[in-house]
Amino acid sequence: MSFNLCLLPREGKYQIQLDYEASFWAYQIKRNKKTREQVYNTIHSRPVAEQMVLKQKFEQYLALMLS
């Protein structure tokens, strides 16, 4: 099964981008490249509409990677 991400609507692409960023931050913490404080500072610098989604996805990926 394959999906062409280019065919997604703009909002779908945007949600995938947020998911990618959150997983990358969790990976950086796992590899000791960043601290949780640095990640949260980055999240808080984003627009308010994105912050809750990024926090939830980040915590989800971090729990997955550290378990």
Salt bridges, closest charged atoms under 4 A:
ASP19 OD1 - LYS57 NZ 3.36
GLU21 OE1 - ARG46 NH1 2.50
GLU50 OE1 - ARG46 NE 2.88
GLU59 OE2 - ARG36 NH1 2.82
